[in-house]
């Protein structure tokens, strides 16, 4: 899992760690089994890798309510 996550450094990702916990941000670093995310509000989020259930890259396309893309 850690090797896969290292390929995503510098990208915006969604991280799910349990049924109701999810985080979104730019993956900045992985160190000592901890994922470092920088959120949209510039706050830091630290997630233990062994608690991650799923990860996916985010699409940064702007939202256009009412339009089908």
Buried (B, 14 or more C-beta within 10 A) or exposed (E): EEEEBEEBBEEBBBBBBEEEEEBBBBBEEBEEEEBBBBEEEEEEBEBEBEBBEEBEEEEEEEEEEEEEE
